[in-house]
Amino acid sequence: MKHSISARTLTGSAAVLVLALLACKKEAPAAGSSASAAAGALPAPSASASAAPKASFEELVAQSKPLALSPAAQSLGAKKVEATLCKLPGAGFLAPSASSVIRAIEVVGDQLLVADHEGVLHGFKVSTAGGCQLSVDASFGDGGKLKLPNKIENLSKADSGLVMAASGIFDTYALQAGKKLFDCKATGHFQLAASGKWGIVPWVNSTVEISELGKDSCQRKDWVLQDLSDAAKRKGPFTMVNTSAVINEKIYIGGIQAEKVDGREPRIVVIFDKAGKELGRFGNTGKGFGDDSFGWVHGITACGGNVCVVDSNFRRMSVWSPDGKKFVGAIKLTALFGVPGSVAWINDVTQAKDGAIWLPAGVDREGGKVAEGHVYRVTGM
């Protein structure tokens, strides 16, 4: 299947970068021009007076001050929701960008997997005795790290411990116990069903694939959402898929609605069965930015008996009934995480076997040139 990637595939953070690049740069007047003469015709700077060399990222880290984060419990109806900041070994995760310092996470038993900004996987052992302590799992990959042929930006798991590590436009890799089992040619963000027998594989504005898994291979085919970038051929309610999940054998797709409302492009979540029959949809498509609307759907997971949706544009997690008919409430994630300035990027969400919700957060240090990646364990849902 041929994938088509248009300018509409840009996420919220990438769109901001594009807008910045479109700004015009005003050139300085040439020497000898009237403008130069009016300014006193200053001589051109010599090579010795040129700007100092650009600081390396390591130097920027040394010059920056680590963040002090203080999680604070939040209310969700009658529930008290609490976040524990997990202690990472060493310096933790650092990168130039808060939006990519942690690309994805997954919890498999007592192990946490993290895809860093370079697409390398890290394996940690989890201890929740007296908080949340993470230690390097030396049995994972090569001494706690696993570098696959392509950069990983999406993770999903089955009840058996099978993990699908997806690179997006390139291959997906099946992992078990920290080792690669086989390559899967399904291209996109592979989301496994709990059974481990199949998964849904969307990729931005391309035709969505569905994949059946065997012991050492996968078979893919086009699903019911097709040609999303082509209005004349499009099948389904989306122009673009932002994220997906398989919960209790139902497929949840979050993305940009094809049908405009008052000239706007609403973000919604649509529920399907495996055959592609639509079972429901949710997300307020009216004007305003209420807690029941989405700016961009970054993650979907089961949470207790409900479904949680993470929206990093609005820095919140909303809670819905499994059929999407009831909006339960929402939590401001930056308040829950204790993030100064209320700015963070939350790219993923997953539920552990014990019911706890795990979320990563990318937060800029002062100056915005160094970002810290943090992991939170959330309970009380």
C-alpha positions as CSV (number, residue, x, y, z in Angstrom):
1,M,0.0,0.0,0.0
2,K,1.3,3.4,-0.9
3,H,1.3,6.0,1.9
4,S,0.6,9.7,1.2
5,I,1.9,12.3,3.5
6,S,0.6,15.9,3.0
7,A,1.2,19.1,4.9
8,R,-1.8,18.3,7.0
9,T,0.2,15.5,8.8
10,L,1.9,18.1,11.0
11,T,1.1,17.8,14.7
12,G,0.4,20.8,16.8
13,S,4.0,21.3,17.8
14,A,5.3,20.9,14.2
15,A,2.7,23.4,13.0
16,V,4.1,26.0,15.3
17,L,7.6,25.4,13.9
18,V,6.3,25.9,10.4
19,L,4.6,29.1,11.3
20,A,7.9,30.3,12.8
21,L,9.8,29.5,9.6
22,L,7.3,31.4,7.5
23,A,8.2,34.7,9.3
24,C,10.2,37.0,7.0
25,K,13.7,38.0,8.0
26,K,14.6,41.7,7.4
27,E,18.0,42.1,5.8
28,A,20.5,44.7,7.1
29,P,21.2,47.5,4.7
30,A,24.3,47.0,2.5
31,A,27.5,49.0,3.2
32,G,27.5,52.2,1.3
33,S,23.7,52.5,1.0
34,S,21.8,55.6,2.2
35,A,20.5,53.7,5.2
36,S,24.0,52.6,6.1
37,A,25.2,56.2,5.8
38,A,22.4,57.5,7.9
39,A,23.4,55.0,10.6
40,G,27.0,56.3,10.6
41,A,28.4,53.8,8.1
42,L,29.8,51.5,10.7
43,P,32.5,49.2,9.3
44,A,31.7,45.5,8.8
45,P,32.8,43.4,11.8
46,S,36.0,41.5,11.4
47,A,36.3,37.7,11.6
48,S,37.8,38.1,15.2
49,A,34.6,39.9,16.2
50,S,32.2,37.3,15.0
51,A,29.7,35.6,17.2
52,A,30.9,33.0,19.8
53,P,30.6,29.4,18.8
54,K,27.2,27.9,19.4
55,A,27.0,26.0,22.7
56,S,26.7,22.2,22.5
57,F,23.7,20.5,24.0
58,E,26.0,19.2,26.8
59,E,27.1,22.7,27.6
60,L,23.5,23.9,27.6
61,V,22.6,21.1,30.0
62,A,25.5,22.2,32.3
63,Q,24.3,25.8,32.2
64,S,20.6,25.0,32.9
65,K,18.9,24.3,36.2
66,P,17.0,21.1,36.8
67,L,13.3,21.5,37.4
68,A,11.6,21.1,40.8
69,L,8.3,19.3,40.2
70,S,5.6,18.9,43.0
71,P,2.7,16.7,41.9
72,A,-0.7,17.8,43.5
73,A,-3.8,15.6,43.8
74,Q,-6.8,16.5,41.7
75,S,-10.5,15.8,42.0
76,L,-12.5,13.8,39.4
77,G,-16.0,13.9,40.7
78,A,-15.8,12.1,44.1
79,K,-12.4,10.5,43.2
80,K,-9.1,11.8,44.4
81,V,-6.5,11.3,41.6
82,E,-2.9,11.3,42.6
83,A,0.3,11.3,40.5
84,T,3.7,9.9,41.7
85,L,6.8,11.2,39.9
86,C,8.9,8.1,39.1
87,K,12.6,8.4,40.0
88,L,14.7,7.7,37.0
89,P,18.3,6.5,37.3
90,G,21.2,8.9,36.5
91,A,20.3,12.2,34.8
92,G,17.0,10.8,33.4
93,F,15.9,11.8,29.9
94,L,17.1,15.1,28.4
95,A,16.7,16.5,24.9
96,P,16.5,19.8,23.0
97,S,12.7,19.5,22.6
98,A,9.9,18.9,25.1
99,S,7.6,17.5,22.5
100,S,10.0,14.6,21.7
101,V,12.1,14.0,24.8
102,I,9.9,10.9,25.5
103,R,8.1,9.6,22.4
104,A,6.3,6.7,23.9
105,I,5.9,4.5,26.9
106,E,4.5,1.0,27.7
107,V,4.2,-1.0,30.9
108,V,4.6,-4.7,30.7
109,G,4.2,-6.5,34.0
110,D,6.8,-4.9,36.3
111,Q,8.8,-3.4,33.4
112,L,8.5,0.0,31.9
113,L,9.6,0.6,28.3
114,V,10.5,4.1,27.1
115,A,11.2,5.3,23.6
116,D,13.6,8.3,23.8
117,H,14.0,11.3,21.5
118,E,16.4,9.3,19.3
119,G,13.9,6.4,19.0
120,V,16.0,4.1,21.2
121,L,14.1,1.8,23.6
122,H,15.0,1.7,27.3
123,G,13.9,-1.0,29.7
124,F,13.4,-0.3,33.5
125,K,12.4,-2.4,36.4
126,V,9.5,-0.8,38.4
127,S,9.2,-0.7,42.1
128,T,6.2,1.0,43.7
129,A,7.1,0.3,47.3
130,G,7.0,3.7,48.9
131,G,6.6,5.6,45.6
132,C,7.8,4.9,42.1
133,Q,11.4,3.8,41.6
134,L,12.8,2.9,38.2
135,S,16.1,1.0,37.8
136,V,17.8,-0.1,34.6
137,D,16.7,-3.6,33.5
138,A,20.0,-5.1,32.2
139,S,18.1,-8.1,30.7
140,F,16.4,-5.8,28.3
141,G,18.1,-5.5,24.9
142,D,21.8,-4.7,25.4
143,G,22.3,-3.7,29.0
144,G,18.9,-2.0,29.3
145,K,18.8,-0.4,25.8
146,L,17.5,-1.7,22.5
147,K,18.3,0.1,19.2
148,L,16.2,-1.3,16.4
149,P,16.8,-0.7,12.6
150,N,14.5,2.3,12.6
151,K,13.7,4.9,15.3
152,I,10.7,3.9,17.5
153,E,7.9,6.3,18.2
154,N,5.0,4.1,19.2
155,L,4.6,1.2,21.6
156,S,1.7,-1.2,22.4
157,K,1.3,-4.4,24.4
158,A,-0.8,-7.6,24.6
159,D,-1.7,-9.4,27.8
160,S,1.0,-12.1,27.0
161,G,3.8,-9.5,27.2
162,L,4.1,-9.2,23.4
163,V,5.1,-5.7,22.4
164,M,4.8,-4.0,19.0
165,A,7.4,-1.2,18.6
166,A,6.5,0.9,15.6
167,S,8.6,3.4,13.7
168,G,5.8,5.0,11.8
169,I,6.4,5.1,8.1
170,F,8.8,2.1,8.3
171,D,8.6,-1.4,9.8
172,T,7.1,-2.4,13.1
173,Y,9.0,-4.9,15.3
174,A,7.5,-7.6,17.5
175,L,9.3,-7.9,20.9
176,Q,9.2,-10.4,23.7
177,A,11.1,-10.3,26.9
178,G,13.3,-7.4,25.6
179,K,14.3,-9.2,22.4
180,K,13.2,-8.8,18.8
181,L,11.0,-11.7,17.5
182,F,10.4,-10.6,14.0
183,D,9.8,-7.7,11.6
184,C,6.3,-6.8,10.6
185,K,5.8,-4.9,7.4
186,A,2.7,-3.1,8.7
187,T,3.6,0.6,8.6
188,G,2.1,3.0,11.0
189,H,1.4,3.3,14.7
190,F,0.6,-0.4,15.5
191,Q,-1.9,-0.8,18.4
192,L,-2.3,-4.4,19.6
193,A,-5.5,-6.0,20.9
194,A,-5.1,-7.6,24.3
195,S,-5.2,-11.0,22.8
196,G,-2.1,-10.3,20.8
197,K,-3.7,-11.8,17.7
198,W,-4.3,-8.6,15.8
199,G,-3.9,-4.9,15.8
200,I,-5.0,-1.7,14.0
201,V,-2.3,0.3,12.2
202,P,-3.1,3.9,11.3
203,W,-0.6,6.4,9.8
204,V,-1.6,10.0,9.7
205,N,-3.6,10.7,6.5
206,S,-3.0,7.3,4.8
207,T,-5.3,4.3,4.4
208,V,-5.5,2.5,7.8
209,E,-4.3,-1.0,7.9
210,I,-5.3,-4.0,10.1
211,S,-2.9,-6.8,10.9
212,E,-3.2,-10.4,12.0
213,L,-0.3,-11.8,13.9
214,G,1.1,-15.3,14.0
215,K,4.0,-16.7,16.1
216,D,6.7,-15.3,13.9
217,S,5.0,-13.1,11.3
218,C,2.1,-10.7,10.6
219,Q,-0.3,-10.3,7.7
220,R,-1.7,-6.8,6.9
221,K,-4.5,-5.5,4.7
222,D,-6.3,-2.3,4.1
223,W,-9.1,-1.5,6.6
224,V,-12.3,0.5,6.2
225,L,-10.7,3.9,6.6
226,Q,-9.1,4.6,3.2
227,D,-7.5,7.4,1.2
228,L,-7.9,9.9,4.0
229,S,-5.9,12.6,2.2
230,D,-8.1,12.4,-1.0
231,A,-11.6,14.0,-0.6
232,A,-12.8,12.3,-3.8
233,K,-11.8,8.8,-2.7
234,R,-11.9,9.0,1.1
235,K,-13.8,6.4,3.0
236,G,-14.6,7.1,6.6
237,P,-15.1,10.2,8.8
238,F,-11.5,11.3,9.1
239,T,-9.0,13.4,7.1
240,M,-6.3,12.3,9.5
241,V,-5.8,9.9,12.3
242,N,-3.9,11.2,15.4
243,T,-3.9,8.2,17.6
244,S,-5.7,4.9,18.2
245,A,-6.3,2.1,20.8
246,V,-7.9,-1.3,21.0
247,I,-9.9,-1.7,24.2
248,N,-12.0,-4.8,24.9
249,E,-11.8,-5.8,21.2
250,K,-13.2,-2.3,20.1
251,I,-11.1,0.1,18.1
252,Y,-11.0,3.7,19.2
253,I,-9.7,6.2,16.6
254,G,-8.9,9.8,17.4
255,G,-8.4,12.3,14.6
256,I,-9.6,15.2,12.5
257,Q,-13.2,15.0,11.3
258,A,-13.7,15.3,7.6
259,E,-17.0,17.1,7.9
260,K,-16.4,20.7,8.8
261,V,-18.5,22.4,11.4
262,D,-18.9,26.2,10.9
263,G,-15.7,26.1,8.8
264,R,-13.8,24.4,11.6
265,E,-12.3,20.9,11.6
266,P,-13.4,19.2,14.9
267,R,-11.3,16.6,16.6
268,I,-13.3,13.5,17.6
269,V,-12.9,9.9,18.7
270,V,-14.9,7.3,16.8
271,I,-15.5,3.7,18.1
272,F,-15.5,0.8,15.6
273,D,-15.7,-3.0,15.8
274,K,-13.0,-5.0,14.2
275,A,-15.0,-5.3,11.0
276,G,-15.1,-1.5,10.7
277,K,-18.7,-0.9,11.8
278,E,-19.1,2.4,13.6
279,L,-20.4,2.0,17.1
280,G,-20.3,5.6,18.4
281,R,-18.3,8.8,18.5
282,F,-17.6,11.4,21.1
283,G,-16.0,14.9,21.5
284,N,-17.8,18.2,21.4
285,T,-17.7,19.6,17.9
286,G,-19.3,23.0,18.8
287,K,-17.5,26.2,19.4
288,G,-15.4,26.7,22.5
289,F,-12.8,24.7,24.2
290,G,-14.7,22.9,27.0
291,D,-13.4,19.9,28.8
292,D,-15.4,17.6,26.5
293,S,-13.7,18.9,23.3
294,F,-10.4,18.0,21.9
295,G,-7.6,20.1,20.5
296,W,-5.5,17.1,19.4
297,V,-5.9,13.5,20.5
298,H,-2.5,12.3,21.7
299,G,-3.4,9.1,23.5
300,I,-6.3,6.8,24.4
301,T,-6.4,4.0,27.0
302,A,-8.7,2.0,29.3
303,C,-8.8,3.6,32.8
304,G,-10.7,1.6,35.3
305,G,-14.1,0.9,33.8
306,N,-13.9,3.9,31.5
307,V,-11.8,5.3,28.6
308,C,-9.3,8.1,29.1
309,V,-8.2,10.5,26.3
310,V,-5.0,12.6,26.6
311,D,-5.0,15.9,24.8
312,S,-1.5,17.5,25.0
313,N,-2.7,20.7,23.3
314,F,-5.0,21.4,26.2
315,R,-2.8,19.5,28.7
316,R,-5.7,17.5,30.0
317,M,-7.0,14.0,30.3
318,S,-10.7,13.5,29.8
319,V,-12.7,10.5,31.0
320,W,-15.6,8.9,29.1
321,S,-17.8,5.9,29.4
322,P,-16.7,3.0,27.1
323,D,-19.5,3.8,24.6
324,G,-18.6,7.5,24.6
325,K,-22.1,8.5,25.6
326,K,-21.2,9.9,29.0
327,F,-18.6,12.5,29.7
328,V,-17.3,11.7,33.2
329,G,-14.9,14.7,33.7
330,A,-11.4,15.9,33.0
331,I,-8.1,16.5,34.9
332,K,-5.6,19.3,34.2
333,L,-2.4,17.3,33.8
334,T,0.1,20.1,34.4
335,A,-1.6,20.8,37.8
336,L,-1.6,17.0,38.6
337,F,2.1,16.8,37.6
338,G,3.1,20.0,39.4
339,V,4.6,21.5,36.3
340,P,5.7,25.2,36.7
341,G,4.2,27.5,34.1
342,S,1.6,24.9,33.2
343,V,3.3,23.9,30.0
344,A,4.2,20.3,29.2
345,W,4.0,17.8,26.3
346,I,2.2,14.5,27.1
347,N,2.6,12.3,24.1
348,D,1.3,9.0,25.4
349,V,-0.8,7.2,28.0
350,T,-1.1,3.5,29.0
351,Q,-2.8,1.4,31.8
352,A,-0.8,-1.1,33.8
353,K,-2.2,-4.5,34.9
354,D,-2.8,-3.1,38.5
355,G,-5.0,-0.3,37.0
356,A,-2.6,2.5,37.4
357,I,-2.3,5.0,34.5
358,W,1.2,5.9,33.3
359,L,2.0,9.1,31.4
360,P,5.2,10.7,30.2
361,A,5.7,14.5,30.2
362,G,8.3,16.6,28.4
363,V,9.0,19.9,30.2
364,D,11.4,22.7,29.3
365,R,13.9,24.0,31.7
366,E,14.1,27.8,32.0
367,G,15.3,29.2,28.7
368,G,13.7,26.5,26.6
369,K,16.9,25.0,25.2
370,V,16.9,21.9,27.4
371,A,13.9,19.6,28.0
372,E,13.4,17.0,30.8
373,G,11.5,13.8,30.2
374,H,9.5,12.6,33.2
375,V,7.3,9.6,33.9
376,Y,4.3,9.6,36.2
377,R,2.2,6.8,37.8
378,V,-1.4,8.0,38.3
379,T,-3.7,6.3,40.7
380,G,-7.3,6.9,41.9
381,M,-9.0,6.6,38.5
